[in-house]
Amino acid sequence: MEITLHLLHEKDAAALFQFELENREFFERLVPGRGDDFYVFEQFVLRHRELLKEQQAGLARFYLIKNDAGDILGRINLVDIDKRHQTAEIGFRIGAKYGGQGIGSRALKLLLDADLGLRKIHGKTTNVNRGSQKILVKNGFQEKGMGEEEFNMNGQDMHFVYYVWETDEK
């Protein structure tokens, strides 16, 4: 399956909302939830517009991962972009029915192969999210350690695991 990255636009709100709604339970098993308001369409649209403002200001880049039919398979985002220091933080989520197909890894490779103007990208995931850990490591992220703070999610004690990717170019 071919995949492409598409920069987030206003017109994506309804399809993205549907994707998030369909995958809510799956995502909330792996990462902290976004709260009930996130799943109210009117609230989602307001948040969507705020993200687009961040993107327009150059503080973030939000991408949809799509197949050749235009279906949303996942998301991959660069946030907290610091142009001066050429750093950002990465986040991604792949829909439940697309997991284990290499889509997350291929999407991250596409992103890293683009001219991002970044020297360093930070990532984190929970210690139970083995899929995200594999995606980061496969794409050259180095594990930097586990956070000390423990939190409970879905009855399971967890920690965040931190990663960093650095370009060879200076």
Backbone as ProteinMPNN parsed JSONL, in Angstrom:
{"seq_chain_A": "MEITLHLLHEKDAAALFQFELENREFFERLVPGRGDDFYVFEQFVLRHRELLKEQQAGLARFYLIKNDAGDILGRINLVDIDKRHQTAEIGFRIGAKYGGQGIGSRALKLLLDADLGLRKIHGKTTNVNRGSQKILVKNGFQEKGMGEEEFNMNGQDMHFVYYVWETDEK", "coords_chain_A": {"N_chain_A": [[0.844, -1.178, 0.0], [0.626, 2.128, -0.942], [1.62, 5.111, 0.689], [1.082, 8.525, 1.622], [1.99, 11.778, 2.838], [0.035, 14.438, 3.996], [-0.298, 17.822, 4.447], [-2.138, 19.281, 7.063], [-5.397, 20.665, 6.562], [-8.151, 23.004, 6.613], [-10.401, 21.796, 5.443], [-10.146, 19.16, 6.195], [-11.308, 18.571, 8.602], [-13.82, 17.129, 9.199], [-13.361, 14.466, 8.259], [-11.073, 13.813, 9.714], [-12.041, 14.02, 12.323], [-13.834, 11.852, 12.31], [-12.004, 9.737, 11.985], [-10.557, 9.956, 14.423], [-12.619, 9.487, 16.257], [-13.397, 6.841, 15.591], [-11.127, 5.493, 16.373], [-10.715, 5.99, 19.025], [-10.939, 4.352, 21.43], [-8.918, 2.445, 20.979], [-6.594, 4.116, 20.797], [-6.582, 5.217, 23.376], [-5.833, 3.112, 24.93], [-3.154, 3.06, 24.685], [-1.977, 5.605, 24.944], [-2.293, 8.601, 26.976], [-5.655, 9.799, 27.27], [-7.608, 12.247, 25.409], [-9.7, 13.556, 26.484], [-13.276, 14.013, 26.929], [-14.448, 16.233, 25.601], [-12.95, 16.546, 23.304], [-14.116, 14.825, 21.531], [-16.483, 15.899, 20.741], [-18.026, 17.239, 18.056], [-18.256, 20.036, 17.437], [-16.496, 21.194, 19.286], [-14.179, 19.901, 18.513], [-13.778, 20.99, 15.957], [-13.211, 23.667, 16.617], [-10.787, 23.315, 17.988], [-9.311, 22.192, 15.908], [-9.106, 24.387, 14.175], [-7.489, 26.02, 15.755], [-5.143, 24.534, 15.757], [-4.473, 24.792, 13.07], [-3.876, 27.506, 13.008], [-1.551, 27.528, 14.581], [0.073, 26.046, 12.889], [0.158, 27.741, 10.654], [1.598, 29.821, 11.77], [4.057, 28.699, 11.924], [4.796, 27.176, 14.071], [4.196, 24.564, 14.295], [3.694, 21.502, 12.455], [1.261, 19.693, 10.993], [0.377, 16.573, 9.862], [-1.543, 14.39, 7.791], [-1.655, 10.948, 7.338], [-2.159, 9.216, 4.482], [-3.725, 6.77, 2.322], [-3.649, 5.639, -1.146], [-6.287, 5.893, -1.901], [-7.159, 8.002, -0.502], [-7.916, 7.698, 2.109], [-7.691, 8.284, 5.611], [-5.062, 7.084, 7.42], [-3.563, 7.545, 9.591], [-1.876, 9.92, 11.732], [0.772, 12.329, 11.811], [2.825, 14.45, 13.525], [4.677, 17.461, 13.934], [5.543, 19.384, 16.595], [5.91, 22.263, 18.766], [7.931, 23.606, 17.383], [11.071, 24.963, 17.131], [12.579, 27.303, 15.537], [14.949, 28.719, 15.751], [16.729, 27.086, 17.236], [16.426, 24.881, 15.763], [14.787, 22.63, 16.391], [12.249, 20.225, 17.329], [9.264, 18.537, 18.477], [7.996, 15.265, 18.085], [5.006, 13.518, 17.256], [2.813, 10.79, 16.75], [0.151, 8.782, 15.453], [-1.36, 5.803, 14.546], [-4.111, 4.372, 12.922], [-6.231, 1.787, 14.315], [-6.89, -0.409, 12.602], [-4.795, -0.361, 10.864], [-2.431, -0.891, 12.073], [0.729, -2.548, 12.594], [1.476, -2.868, 9.957], [3.596, -1.517, 9.02], [3.154, 1.12, 8.425], [3.399, 3.36, 10.14], [6.18, 3.486, 10.48], [7.037, 3.876, 7.822], [5.783, 6.321, 7.294], [7.057, 8.008, 9.128], [9.649, 7.868, 8.115], [9.254, 9.094, 5.598], [8.667, 11.671, 6.495], [11.057, 12.387, 7.849], [12.819, 12.326, 5.714], [12.12, 14.549, 4.308], [12.765, 18.046, 3.667], [13.091, 19.465, 6.446], [14.339, 21.412, 7.907], [15.319, 21.019, 10.416], [17.439, 20.091, 13.123], [17.277, 18.451, 15.294], [14.986, 16.183, 16.71], [12.654, 15.488, 19.142], [11.107, 12.767, 20.836], [8.532, 10.891, 22.504], [7.097, 8.139, 24.237], [4.87, 5.803, 25.815], [6.042, 3.326, 28.13], [4.789, 0.936, 27.615], [4.023, 0.97, 25.026], [5.034, -0.636, 22.665], [5.0, -0.743, 19.858], [5.237, 1.969, 18.965], [7.72, 2.519, 20.042], [9.372, 0.819, 18.508], [9.007, 1.93, 15.95], [10.193, 4.467, 16.253], [12.909, 3.803, 16.89], [13.642, 2.286, 14.631], [13.771, 4.297, 12.776], [15.997, 5.76, 13.41], [15.977, 7.137, 15.852], [17.298, 7.662, 19.069], [17.145, 6.067, 22.175], [16.745, 7.9, 25.128], [16.168, 7.603, 27.741], [14.081, 6.729, 30.584], [11.327, 8.357, 32.008], [11.09, 9.556, 35.374], [8.707, 9.934, 36.71], [5.855, 8.141, 37.555], [2.775, 7.026, 36.23], [-0.698, 6.123, 36.225], [-2.557, 4.367, 33.927], [-5.421, 3.099, 32.569], [-5.475, 1.156, 34.563], [-2.888, 0.313, 34.701], [0.457, 0.761, 35.667], [2.688, 3.164, 34.429], [5.432, 4.65, 32.615], [6.964, 7.416, 30.875], [8.96, 7.043, 27.974], [11.807, 8.446, 26.586], [13.062, 9.796, 23.528], [15.453, 10.751, 20.963], [16.204, 12.198, 17.829], [18.799, 13.018, 15.669], [20.123, 14.955, 13.073], [22.812, 14.296, 10.808], [23.82, 16.386, 9.498], [25.209, 19.62, 9.897]], "CA_chain_A": [[0.0, 0.0, 0.0], [1.333, 3.406, -0.995], [1.145, 6.127, 1.625], [1.585, 9.877, 1.427], [1.727, 12.725, 3.916], [-0.708, 15.61, 3.551], [-0.381, 18.864, 5.453], [-3.51, 19.473, 7.54], [-6.152, 21.809, 6.05], [-9.483, 23.229, 7.184], [-11.348, 20.837, 4.858], [-9.914, 17.824, 6.747], [-11.89, 18.449, 9.944], [-14.836, 16.077, 9.352], [-12.743, 13.141, 8.088], [-10.165, 13.594, 10.837], [-12.891, 13.765, 13.485], [-14.317, 10.483, 12.183], [-10.85, 8.877, 12.258], [-10.288, 9.993, 15.864], [-13.749, 8.853, 16.929], [-13.325, 5.401, 15.34], [-9.927, 4.917, 16.994], [-10.56, 6.5, 20.394], [-10.686, 3.284, 22.409], [-7.599, 1.897, 20.663], [-5.56, 5.074, 21.187], [-6.578, 5.432, 24.82], [-5.154, 1.982, 25.565], [-1.717, 3.235, 24.509], [-1.54, 6.948, 25.337], [-3.327, 9.294, 27.733], [-6.79, 10.281, 26.486], [-7.701, 13.681, 25.115], [-10.882, 14.1, 27.154], [-14.542, 13.863, 26.212], [-14.718, 17.384, 24.734], [-12.259, 16.336, 22.034], [-14.981, 14.015, 20.692], [-17.691, 16.658, 20.406], [-17.598, 17.794, 16.772], [-18.106, 21.495, 17.478], [-15.255, 21.451, 20.022], [-13.106, 19.401, 17.668], [-13.556, 21.979, 14.89], [-12.523, 24.819, 17.226], [-9.405, 22.881, 18.228], [-8.729, 22.024, 14.572], [-8.757, 25.731, 13.692], [-6.339, 26.492, 16.546], [-3.967, 23.836, 15.24], [-4.14, 25.408, 11.788], [-3.22, 28.781, 13.322], [-0.181, 27.165, 14.997], [0.782, 25.635, 11.686], [0.366, 28.954, 9.857], [2.624, 30.615, 12.451], [5.328, 27.989, 11.851], [5.078, 26.551, 15.367], [3.877, 23.142, 14.197], [3.289, 20.961, 11.156], [0.361, 18.572, 11.232], [0.198, 15.805, 8.64], [-2.375, 13.197, 7.741], [-1.093, 9.843, 6.58], [-3.266, 8.713, 3.665], [-3.444, 5.792, 1.274], [-3.921, 6.187, -2.475], [-7.72, 6.164, -2.012], [-7.448, 9.21, 0.267], [-8.338, 7.353, 3.472], [-6.752, 8.636, 6.679], [-4.532, 5.906, 8.104], [-2.944, 8.005, 10.82], [-1.417, 11.305, 11.825], [2.14, 12.511, 12.27], [2.891, 15.877, 13.812], [5.822, 18.131, 14.537], [5.041, 20.476, 17.427], [6.929, 23.022, 19.502], [9.05, 23.863, 16.476], [11.952, 26.07, 17.52], [13.376, 27.568, 14.333], [16.276, 29.203, 16.135], [17.552, 25.943, 17.622], [16.128, 23.829, 14.779], [14.299, 21.46, 17.115], [10.799, 20.027, 17.398], [8.821, 17.284, 19.088], [7.182, 14.479, 17.152], [3.947, 12.664, 17.759], [2.118, 10.109, 15.655], [-0.807, 7.743, 15.807], [-1.813, 5.02, 13.406], [-5.402, 3.766, 13.206], [-6.205, 0.399, 14.791], [-6.903, -1.422, 11.536], [-3.597, -0.224, 10.039], [-1.263, -1.22, 12.872], [1.496, -3.732, 12.242], [1.693, -2.942, 8.514], [4.745, -0.691, 8.671], [2.716, 2.445, 7.994], [4.006, 4.359, 11.014], [7.6, 3.565, 10.168], [7.189, 4.492, 6.498], [5.382, 7.727, 7.394], [8.129, 8.731, 9.81], [10.759, 7.968, 7.163], [8.882, 10.149, 4.641], [8.799, 12.958, 7.166], [12.469, 12.668, 8.11], [13.484, 12.525, 4.431], [11.739, 15.869, 3.79], [13.626, 19.14, 4.117], [12.373, 20.024, 7.59], [15.081, 22.508, 8.521], [15.492, 20.673, 11.828], [18.63, 19.317, 13.481], [16.981, 17.511, 16.384], [13.568, 15.946, 16.97], [12.428, 14.733, 20.377], [9.906, 11.946, 20.856], [8.295, 10.124, 23.73], [5.983, 7.212, 24.215], [4.788, 5.077, 27.076], [6.872, 2.115, 28.161], [4.007, -0.211, 27.153], [3.715, 1.141, 23.606], [6.174, -1.234, 21.946], [4.924, -0.385, 18.445], [5.826, 3.304, 18.769], [9.16, 2.416, 20.335], [10.012, 0.203, 17.338], [8.976, 2.9, 14.859], [11.206, 5.494, 16.516], [14.248, 3.219, 16.794], [13.867, 1.908, 13.225], [14.026, 5.515, 12.01], [17.203, 6.448, 13.858], [15.846, 7.796, 17.149], [18.044, 7.001, 20.136], [16.473, 6.137, 23.482], [17.484, 8.741, 26.069], [15.868, 7.212, 29.11], [12.709, 6.644, 31.05], [10.974, 9.371, 32.983], [10.969, 9.068, 36.75], [7.328, 10.014, 37.177], [5.003, 7.03, 37.184], [1.358, 7.371, 36.193], [-1.546, 4.969, 36.018], [-3.484, 4.504, 32.817], [-6.148, 1.849, 32.335], [-5.127, 0.197, 35.604], [-1.508, -0.124, 34.534], [1.458, 1.781, 35.981], [3.511, 3.438, 33.256], [6.394, 5.75, 32.545], [7.282, 7.834, 29.519], [10.295, 6.745, 27.475], [12.188, 9.599, 25.769], [13.934, 9.516, 22.388], [15.89, 11.911, 20.188], [16.789, 11.992, 16.501], [19.636, 14.152, 15.276], [20.665, 14.847, 11.724], [24.271, 14.345, 10.713], [24.181, 17.68, 8.893], [25.323, 20.734, 10.854]], "C_chain_A": [[0.894, 1.247, 0.0], [0.748, 4.351, 0.047], [1.781, 7.459, 1.271], [1.238, 10.706, 2.651], [1.061, 13.962, 3.319], [-0.778, 16.606, 4.698], [-1.846, 19.126, 5.789], [-4.122, 20.759, 6.983], [-7.509, 21.882, 6.751], [-10.461, 22.147, 6.73], [-11.218, 19.424, 5.435], [-10.665, 17.564, 8.053], [-12.852, 17.276, 10.087], [-14.22, 14.681, 9.255], [-11.812, 12.816, 9.25], [-10.95, 13.315, 12.122], [-13.385, 12.319, 13.468], [-13.209, 9.476, 12.493], [-10.574, 8.806, 13.76], [-11.38, 9.274, 16.652], [-13.678, 7.322, 16.79], [-12.174, 4.734, 16.106], [-9.745, 5.305, 18.458], [-10.175, 5.411, 21.387], [-9.289, 2.689, 22.215], [-6.493, 2.833, 21.138], [-5.457, 5.2, 22.701], [-6.054, 4.225, 25.596], [-3.644, 2.199, 25.598], [-1.173, 4.566, 25.012], [-2.652, 7.61, 26.147], [-4.407, 9.88, 26.823], [-6.797, 11.791, 26.339], [-8.939, 14.323, 25.747], [-12.126, 14.02, 26.282], [-14.836, 15.01, 25.261], [-14.074, 17.246, 23.361], [-13.17, 15.613, 21.036], [-16.372, 14.616, 20.495], [-17.322, 17.468, 19.165], [-17.366, 19.301, 16.814], [-16.814, 21.886, 18.203], [-14.04, 21.023, 19.2], [-12.76, 20.425, 16.579], [-12.836, 23.203, 15.435], [-11.049, 24.489, 17.464], [-8.651, 22.737, 16.913], [-8.268, 23.39, 14.032], [-7.572, 26.313, 14.46], [-5.05, 25.823, 16.084], [-3.521, 24.44, 13.91], [-3.468, 26.772, 11.987], [-1.771, 28.55, 13.754], [0.671, 26.813, 13.786], [1.121, 26.851, 10.819], [1.484, 29.817, 10.445], [3.993, 29.932, 12.437], [5.731, 27.305, 13.139], [4.863, 25.042, 15.339], [3.608, 22.787, 12.735], [2.493, 19.703, 11.451], [0.091, 17.867, 9.902], [-0.789, 14.672, 8.842], [-1.643, 12.169, 6.895], [-2.262, 9.23, 5.819], [-2.785, 7.632, 2.702], [-3.83, 6.403, -0.069], [-5.406, 6.43, -2.735], [-8.123, 7.42, -1.232], [-7.927, 8.952, 1.682], [-7.268, 7.785, 4.464], [-6.359, 7.364, 7.41], [-3.949, 6.275, 9.46], [-2.582, 9.474, 10.727], [0.051, 11.289, 12.227], [2.36, 14.014, 12.368], [4.253, 16.291, 14.341], [5.267, 19.316, 15.303], [6.198, 21.137, 18.162], [8.172, 23.241, 18.641], [9.785, 25.111, 16.938], [12.9, 26.302, 16.345], [14.796, 27.983, 14.677], [17.225, 28.055, 16.45], [17.35, 24.735, 16.705], [15.724, 22.521, 15.455], [12.772, 21.398, 17.047], [10.534, 18.751, 18.184], [7.91, 16.58, 18.105], [6.124, 13.698, 17.905], [3.281, 11.99, 16.573], [1.144, 9.103, 16.238], [-1.325, 7.104, 14.527], [-3.125, 4.338, 13.803], [-5.299, 2.278, 13.512], [-6.127, -0.619, 13.656], [-5.683, -1.345, 10.627], [-2.315, -0.541, 10.804], [-0.571, -2.479, 12.375], [1.773, -3.896, 10.761], [2.877, -2.079, 8.056], [4.401, 0.728, 8.275], [3.354, 3.544, 8.84], [5.472, 4.56, 10.69], [7.833, 4.24, 8.828], [6.82, 5.971, 6.528], [6.477, 8.547, 8.071], [9.334, 8.886, 8.895], [10.469, 9.061, 6.13], [9.086, 11.533, 5.256], [10.267, 13.329, 7.362], [13.261, 12.902, 6.829], [13.149, 13.88, 3.8], [12.712, 16.92, 4.329], [12.894, 19.897, 5.222], [13.051, 21.256, 8.179], [15.308, 22.279, 10.006], [16.762, 19.853, 12.015], [18.304, 18.208, 14.47], [15.465, 17.425, 16.563], [13.46, 15.048, 18.192], [11.126, 13.948, 20.252], [9.745, 11.288, 22.204], [7.108, 9.208, 23.497], [5.918, 6.539, 25.583], [5.622, 3.804, 26.99], [6.105, 0.872, 27.7], [3.714, -0.147, 25.655], [4.898, 0.675, 22.76], [6.18, -0.864, 20.468], [5.57, 0.961, 18.162], [7.321, 3.292, 19.051], [9.906, 1.862, 19.128], [10.083, 1.182, 16.173], [10.066, 3.947, 15.046], [12.613, 4.943, 16.303], [14.585, 2.864, 15.345], [14.237, 3.126, 12.378], [15.149, 6.366, 12.584], [17.084, 7.247, 15.14], [16.611, 6.975, 18.182], [17.267, 7.146, 21.44], [17.355, 6.929, 24.439], [17.149, 8.43, 27.52], [14.382, 7.22, 29.409], [12.473, 7.727, 32.094], [10.797, 8.764, 34.363], [9.526, 9.015, 37.22], [6.505, 8.849, 36.634], [3.561, 7.521, 37.171], [0.57, 6.107, 35.875], [-2.521, 5.273, 34.889], [-4.105, 3.138, 32.57], [-5.74, 0.758, 33.318], [-3.695, -0.31, 35.531], [-0.562, 1.033, 34.852], [2.418, 1.92, 34.804], [4.484, 4.576, 33.513], [6.474, 6.193, 31.092], [8.717, 7.432, 29.209], [10.616, 7.835, 26.458], [13.217, 9.195, 24.713], [14.372, 10.835, 21.74], [16.488, 11.435, 18.863], [17.59, 13.239, 16.171], [20.16, 13.906, 13.878], [22.183, 14.904, 11.777], [24.733, 15.695, 10.181], [24.21, 18.769, 9.962], [25.161, 22.046, 10.131]], "O_chain_A": [[1.79, 1.39, 0.831], [-0.464, 4.387, 0.259], [2.869, 7.515, 0.698], [0.317, 10.382, 3.401], [1.474, 14.464, 2.274], [-1.254, 16.282, 5.786], [-2.692, 19.186, 4.897], [-3.47, 21.801, 6.934], [-7.944, 20.928, 7.397], [-11.253, 21.642, 7.526], [-12.081, 18.579, 5.196], [-10.654, 16.44, 8.554], [-12.709, 16.491, 11.025], [-14.52, 13.812, 10.073], [-11.766, 11.677, 9.715], [-10.556, 12.461, 12.916], [-13.357, 11.639, 14.494], [-13.443, 8.481, 13.18], [-10.381, 7.72, 14.306], [-11.094, 8.542, 17.599], [-13.878, 6.599, 17.766], [-12.248, 3.552, 16.442], [-8.723, 4.98, 19.063], [-9.184, 5.546, 22.105], [-8.567, 2.46, 23.186], [-5.557, 2.396, 21.808], [-4.355, 5.28, 23.244], [-5.851, 4.317, 26.806], [-2.938, 1.612, 26.419], [-0.028, 4.641, 25.457], [-3.817, 7.233, 26.027], [-4.111, 10.392, 25.743], [-6.092, 12.511, 27.045], [-9.186, 15.513, 25.554], [-12.039, 13.965, 25.055], [-15.422, 14.784, 24.202], [-14.589, 17.767, 22.372], [-13.01, 15.774, 19.826], [-17.316, 13.916, 20.126], [-16.409, 18.293, 19.212], [-16.373, 19.786, 16.273], [-16.118, 22.807, 17.777], [-13.01, 21.696, 19.194], [-11.586, 20.689, 16.318], [-11.936, 23.727, 14.779], [-10.171, 25.3, 17.171], [-7.484, 23.117, 16.818], [-7.166, 23.513, 13.497], [-6.743, 27.018, 13.884], [-3.997, 26.457, 16.025], [-2.324, 24.581, 13.659], [-2.586, 27.146, 11.214], [-0.872, 29.284, 13.344], [1.826, 27.223, 13.672], [2.238, 26.97, 10.315], [2.227, 30.465, 9.708], [4.98, 30.514, 12.887], [6.881, 26.893, 13.29], [5.293, 24.329, 16.246], [3.333, 23.652, 11.903], [2.989, 18.768, 12.08], [-0.366, 18.486, 8.941], [-0.865, 14.074, 9.915], [-1.078, 12.5, 5.853], [-3.236, 8.779, 6.422], [-1.615, 7.582, 2.321], [-4.285, 7.546, -0.129], [-5.751, 7.111, -3.701], [-9.274, 7.851, -1.288], [-8.306, 9.888, 2.386], [-6.074, 7.666, 4.187], [-7.208, 6.655, 7.952], [-3.851, 5.44, 10.359], [-2.936, 10.168, 9.774], [0.518, 10.365, 12.893], [2.113, 14.754, 11.416], [4.894, 15.561, 15.097], [4.59, 20.166, 14.724], [7.319, 20.628, 18.173], [9.304, 23.085, 19.1], [9.19, 26.175, 17.11], [13.892, 25.591, 16.181], [15.739, 27.633, 13.967], [18.371, 28.039, 16.0], [18.012, 23.707, 16.852], [16.244, 21.451, 15.137], [12.104, 22.388, 16.749], [11.448, 17.993, 18.508], [7.147, 17.217, 17.38], [6.328, 13.275, 19.043], [3.198, 12.579, 15.496], [1.3, 8.639, 17.367], [-1.678, 7.785, 13.564], [-3.232, 3.788, 14.899], [-4.395, 1.594, 13.03], [-5.373, -1.588, 13.745], [-5.538, -2.163, 9.719], [-1.225, -0.467, 10.237], [-1.207, -3.366, 11.806], [2.254, -4.947, 10.338], [3.125, -1.933, 6.859], [5.276, 1.471, 7.83], [3.802, 4.555, 8.3], [5.949, 5.693, 10.635], [8.722, 5.082, 8.701], [7.463, 6.786, 5.866], [6.786, 9.656, 7.635], [9.978, 9.935, 8.9], [11.348, 9.867, 5.821], [9.61, 12.443, 4.614], [10.671, 14.455, 7.073], [14.273, 13.604, 6.851], [13.82, 14.31, 2.862], [13.393, 16.695, 5.329], [12.167, 20.854, 4.956], [12.413, 22.05, 8.869], [15.471, 23.232, 10.768], [17.113, 19.027, 11.173], [18.956, 17.164, 14.49], [14.759, 18.434, 16.569], [14.089, 13.992, 18.268], [10.165, 14.411, 19.638], [10.708, 11.144, 22.958], [6.237, 9.478, 22.67], [6.82, 6.698, 26.405], [5.869, 3.28, 25.904], [6.726, -0.154, 27.42], [3.211, -1.113, 25.082], [5.653, 1.481, 22.217], [7.248, -0.689, 19.881], [6.362, 1.088, 17.227], [8.093, 3.973, 18.378], [10.961, 2.381, 18.762], [11.101, 1.257, 15.485], [10.782, 4.276, 14.1], [13.42, 5.559, 15.607], [15.699, 3.12, 14.889], [14.939, 2.995, 11.376], [15.247, 7.555, 12.283], [18.013, 7.975, 15.488], [16.572, 5.745, 18.166], [16.789, 8.233, 21.765], [18.554, 6.672, 24.553], [17.795, 8.951, 28.43], [13.556, 7.653, 28.605], [13.319, 7.976, 32.953], [10.404, 7.606, 34.502], [9.159, 8.161, 38.027], [6.461, 8.603, 35.429], [3.171, 8.338, 38.006], [1.108, 5.146, 35.325], [-3.212, 6.292, 34.895], [-3.4, 2.146, 32.386], [-5.666, -0.418, 32.959], [-3.334, -1.26, 36.226], [-0.752, 2.149, 34.368], [2.897, 0.929, 34.254], [4.37, 5.337, 34.474], [6.101, 5.448, 30.186], [9.584, 7.476, 30.082], [9.809, 8.123, 25.574], [14.106, 8.38, 24.957], [13.755, 11.881, 21.938], [17.177, 10.417, 18.796], [17.129, 14.364, 16.365], [20.583, 12.801, 13.538], [22.762, 15.495, 12.689], [25.878, 16.1, 10.381], [23.334, 18.826, 10.825], [25.223, 23.106, 10.754]]}, "name": "protein", "num_of_chains": 1, "seq": "MEITLHLLHEKDAAALFQFELENREFFERLVPGRGDDFYVFEQFVLRHRELLKEQQAGLARFYLIKNDAGDILGRINLVDIDKRHQTAEIGFRIGAKYGGQGIGSRALKLLLDADLGLRKIHGKTTNVNRGSQKILVKNGFQEKGMGEEEFNMNGQDMHFVYYVWETDEK"}
